Amino acid sequence: MRTFRSILFLAIIAVMLVACSGSAAQLAPPQAGGGEVSGGVDPGGGAGGDPGAEPGTDANGAPIVGTPDDGQGGNAAVDDARIIRTGSMDLEVTDVAAAVRSARTAILAMGGYVGASNAGTNGETPYAEISYRVPAERWEDALAELRSLGGLTSKVVSEQTQAVEVTAQIVDLEARIRNLQASETALQGIAARATKISDVLEIQAQLTGVRGQIEQLTAQLKDLNDRAAFATVTARFATPVIAVQVAQSEWEPGTAVDGALASLISTLQGLTDAGIWFTIVWLPMLLFLGVLTLIGIAIARRMGVGRRDLRPPTPPAPPAQAASPG
């Protein structure tokens, strides 16, 4: 039992190392040297210096896509970058329904299709919002078509586009899937040679995990390839709105009357609340303070505080006359 598990563990490690080295070899760029032709067609017409290849094909017999020899010993590099393109456009059109039909016809003619749509009216103004999936190589053609729509587009209000390169992600996913598939094949071979039920169950659990990872990564790879192959542009169609119509639609006499009545009622409610508070709270307090004030004044008068002396003032004594001599 222990010996079998050790062999199983070593076999898995060996498979992983071989798969990783194979992936690194595939990702590494070819090095020119040793008399081999790198990155183009050799003088004999074969790709990569393979003497058995047919002219214009690579070692696997696939046709070579590229430009003729540039005179510098090799062909120009083929741009195989995978790019996800997305964008949005706000368009003013003379007729929303006609613009939607024209855009749909043009996108279908390019090999695209309608992804999602949303249409309705804003008051009395119709609008439509539609997402189109367009082949990546027809991206610029689709944008140009939406900008005109055969004269139905009167104004491009706004336009935004984004481009995200996912080449490295796709290459990484492909390498990881190949590694997992190699591990799955190795585990299946070990399971075929297992004799104990416990060993079979252990290998089956590992196979289930590996298969789940393969399916998950395959789904991610498919989604990236689909988004890179078909760009997405969302177009919003609407008719131009006249300022007078906007002012007329925003002004409603009934709304103004309701607002005035609401303001009047609010003011009356405020005054009524103030009267209630004054009658119930402030008026009794003022009366009580008035009574206390009168009582204090009466007590002060009885005690003579602040009473004035009403008697007439005493006249001053006349000055004494001097005695006459003799």
C-alpha positions in Angstrom: 0.0 0.0 0.0 2.7 2.5 1.0 4.9 1.5 -2.0 2.0 2.0 -4.4 1.3 5.5 -3.0 4.9 6.4 -3.3 4.9 5.3 -6.9 1.7 7.2 -7.6 3.1 10.4 -6.0 6.3 10.1 -8.0 4.4 9.5 -11.2 2.2 12.6 -10.7 5.3 14.7 -10.0 7.0 13.4 -13.2 4.0 14.1 -15.3 3.7 17.6 -14.0 7.3 18.3 -14.6 7.1 17.0 -18.2 4.0 19.0 -18.9 5.4 22.2 -17.4 8.7 21.8 -19.4 6.6 21.2 -22.6 4.5 24.3 -21.9 7.7 26.4 -21.3 9.2 25.2 -24.6 6.0 26.2 -26.5 5.9 29.6 -24.9 9.6 30.3 -25.4 10.4 32.3 -28.6 12.4 30.5 -31.3 16.1 31.2 -31.4 17.9 31.7 -34.7 21.1 29.9 -35.1 22.8 26.6 -36.1 22.0 27.2 -39.8 18.2 27.3 -39.2 16.0 29.9 -40.6 14.0 31.7 -37.9 10.6 33.4 -38.3 10.0 33.0 -42.0 10.3 31.0 -45.2 13.7 29.5 -46.0 15.3 29.9 -49.4 14.0 26.5 -50.4 10.4 27.6 -49.8 9.8 25.6 -46.6 9.0 27.2 -43.2 11.5 27.0 -40.4 14.1 25.3 -42.6 12.1 22.0 -43.0 13.3 20.5 -46.3 10.2 18.3 -46.5 7.7 21.1 -46.2 5.9 22.3 -49.3 6.5 25.8 -50.6 4.2 28.4 -48.8 3.5 26.0 -45.9 4.9 25.3 -42.4 6.2 22.1 -41.0 2.6 20.9 -40.3 1.5 21.6 -43.8 -0.6 24.7 -42.8 -0.4 27.7 -45.2 1.7 30.6 -44.1 -0.1 34.0 -43.7 2.2 37.0 -44.1 3.7 39.5 -46.4 6.3 38.8 -49.0 9.9 39.0 -48.1 10.9 42.5 -47.0 14.4 42.1 -48.3 16.0 41.9 -44.9 16.1 38.1 -44.6 12.6 37.4 -43.1 8.9 38.2 -43.4 7.1 40.8 -41.3 5.6 39.4 -38.1 2.0 38.5 -38.2 -0.1 40.4 -35.6 -2.0 37.6 -33.8 -2.8 39.6 -30.7 -6.2 38.8 -29.2 -8.0 42.0 -28.2 -11.5 42.4 -26.6 -13.1 45.6 -28.0 -16.1 47.3 -26.4 -17.8 50.6 -27.0 -20.9 52.7 -26.6 -22.5 55.4 -28.7 -25.3 58.0 -28.0 -27.0 58.9 -31.3 -29.6 61.5 -32.3 -31.6 60.2 -35.2 -34.5 61.5 -37.2 -36.5 58.3 -36.8 -35.8 55.8 -34.0 -37.6 52.8 -35.6 -36.1 53.3 -39.0 -32.6 53.8 -37.4 -33.0 50.5 -35.4 -34.0 48.6 -38.6 -31.1 50.1 -40.6 -28.5 49.3 -37.9 -29.8 45.7 -37.6 -29.6 45.1 -41.3 -26.1 46.5 -41.5 -24.8 44.5 -38.5 -26.3 41.3 -39.9 -24.7 41.9 -43.2 -21.3 42.2 -41.5 -21.8 38.7 -39.9 -22.8 40.1 -36.5 -26.0 39.8 -34.5 -28.1 41.6 -31.9 -27.1 40.8 -28.3 -29.6 42.7 -26.2 -32.2 45.4 -26.7 -34.3 47.8 -24.6 -36.9 50.2 -26.1 -39.6 52.5 -24.9 -40.7 56.1 -24.6 -39.6 58.9 -22.4 -42.8 60.9 -22.1 -43.6 61.2 -25.8 -40.0 60.8 -27.0 -39.1 57.2 -28.2 -35.8 55.7 -27.5 -33.9 52.4 -28.0 -30.8 50.9 -26.5 -29.3 47.9 -28.4 -26.1 45.9 -28.0 -24.5 44.5 -31.1 -21.9 41.8 -31.5 -19.7 42.4 -34.4 -16.8 40.4 -35.9 -13.6 41.9 -34.6 -12.3 42.5 -38.1 -15.4 44.6 -38.9 -15.2 46.8 -35.8 -14.4 50.0 -37.6 -16.9 49.3 -40.3 -19.6 48.9 -37.7 -18.8 52.2 -35.9 -18.7 54.0 -39.3 -22.1 52.6 -40.2 -23.7 53.6 -36.8 -22.3 57.1 -37.2 -24.3 57.6 -40.5 -27.1 54.9 -40.8 -27.7 56.1 -44.3 -28.4 59.7 -43.2 -30.7 58.8 -40.3 -28.1 59.8 -37.7 -28.3 63.5 -37.3 -25.7 63.8 -34.4 -23.3 61.7 -32.6 -23.8 62.9 -29.0 -21.0 60.8 -27.5 -18.8 57.8 -28.4 -16.5 55.7 -26.2 -14.4 52.7 -27.1 -12.1 50.4 -25.1 -9.6 47.7 -26.1 -8.1 45.2 -23.8 -5.5 42.7 -25.0 -6.0 39.2 -23.6 -3.3 37.3 -25.6 -1.3 36.4 -22.5 -4.4 35.2 -20.7 -5.4 32.9 -23.6 -1.9 31.5 -23.9 -1.7 30.9 -20.1 -5.1 29.1 -20.1 -4.2 26.9 -23.0 -0.9 25.9 -21.3 -2.7 25.1 -18.0 -5.3 23.1 -19.8 -2.6 21.0 -21.6 -0.8 20.4 -18.3 -4.1 19.2 -16.6 -4.9 17.0 -19.5 -1.5 15.4 -19.3 -2.0 14.8 -15.5 -5.4 13.4 -16.2 -4.0 10.9 -18.7 -1.3 9.8 -16.3 -3.8 9.3 -13.5 -6.0 7.3 -15.8 -3.1 5.0 -16.6 -2.3 4.6 -12.9 -5.9 3.8 -12.1 -6.0 1.1 -14.8 -3.1 -0.6 -13.0 -4.5 -0.2 -9.5 -5.7 -3.4 -7.7 -6.9 -2.1 -4.3 -10.3 -0.4 -3.9 -8.8 2.3 -1.7 -6.2 3.2 -4.3 -8.8 3.3 -7.0 -11.0 5.6 -4.9 -8.1 7.9 -4.2 -7.1 8.2 -7.8 -10.7 8.7 -8.8 -11.0 11.6 -6.4 -7.9 13.2 -8.0 -9.3 12.6 -11.4 -12.5 14.3 -10.5 -10.6 17.4 -9.2 -8.5 17.6 -12.3 -11.5 17.2 -14.7 -13.3 20.0 -12.8 -10.3 22.3 -13.3 -10.1 21.4 -17.0 -13.8 22.2 -17.5 -13.5 25.5 -15.6 -10.5 26.7 -17.5 -12.0 25.5 -20.8 -15.1 27.7 -20.1 -12.9 30.7 -19.4 -10.9 30.1 -22.5 -14.0 29.8 -24.6 -15.4 33.1 -23.2 -12.2 35.0 -23.9 -12.0 33.7 -27.4 -15.7 34.6 -28.0 -15.3 38.1 -26.7 -12.1 38.6 -28.7 -13.7 37.2 -31.9 -16.9 39.4 -31.6 -16.6 42.9 -30.4 -19.5 44.5 -28.5 -21.0 48.0 -29.2 -24.0 49.4 -27.4 -25.9 52.1 -29.4 -28.6 54.4 -27.8 -31.0 55.9 -30.3 -33.1 59.0 -29.5 -34.7 61.8 -31.4 -33.6 65.4 -30.8 -35.6 67.2 -28.1 -36.8 70.8 -28.8 -36.4 73.3 -25.9 -39.9 74.7 -26.3 -41.4 71.2 -26.1 -39.3 70.5 -23.0 -40.6 73.8 -21.4 -44.2 73.0 -22.3 -43.9 69.4 -21.0 -42.4 70.5 -17.8 -45.0 73.3 -17.0 -48.4 72.1 -15.7 -50.9 74.6 -14.2 -52.3 71.9 -12.0 -48.9 71.3 -10.5 -48.4 75.0 -9.8 -51.9 75.2 -8.1 -51.1 72.2 -6.0 -47.8 73.7 -5.0 -49.4 77.1 -4.1 -52.1 75.3 -2.0 -49.6 73.2 -0.3 -47.6 76.3 0.6 -50.7 78.1 1.9 -51.8 75.1 4.0 -48.3 74.8 5.4 -48.2 78.5 6.4 -51.7 78.3 8.0 -50.6 75.2 9.9 -47.5 77.0 11.2 -49.6 80.0 12.4 -52.1 77.7 14.0 -49.4 75.8 15.8 -47.9 79.1 17.0 -51.3 80.2 18.3 -51.9 76.9 20.1 -48.5 77.1 21.8 -49.0 80.8 22.8 -52.5 80.0 24.3 -51.5 76.8 26.1 -48.0 77.6 27.2 -46.9 81.2 26.9 -50.1 83.0 27.9 -50.5 81.2 31.3 -46.8 81.8 32.0 -47.1 85.5 31.1 -50.3 85.9 33.4 -48.5 84.2 36.2 -45.4 86.4 35.9 -47.8 89.5 35.7 -49.5 88.5 39.0 -46.2 88.0 40.7 -45.0 91.4 39.5 -48.1 93.2 40.9 -47.8 91.4 44.2 -44.1 92.5 44.4 -45.0 96.1 43.6 -47.7 96.2 46.3 -45.4 94.8 49.0 -42.7 97.3 48.1 -45.1 100.2 48.4 -46.3 99.0 51.9 -42.7 98.9 53.0 -42.1 102.3 51.7 -39.7 101.3 49.1 -39.5 103.9 46.5 -42.2 106.2 48.1 -41.7 110.0 47.6 -41.8 112.6 50.5 -44.8 114.8 49.6 -44.2 117.5 52.4 -43.2 120.9 51.1 -39.5 121.7 51.6 -38.6 124.0 54.6 -37.8 127.6 53.5 -34.3 128.6 54.3 -33.8 131.0 57.4 -33.3 134.7 56.5 -29.8 136.0 57.0 -29.2 137.9 60.4 -29.0 141.7 60.1 -25.9 143.4 61.5 -26.5 145.7 64.7 -26.3 149.5 64.1 -23.5 151.3 66.2 -24.5 153.4 69.3 
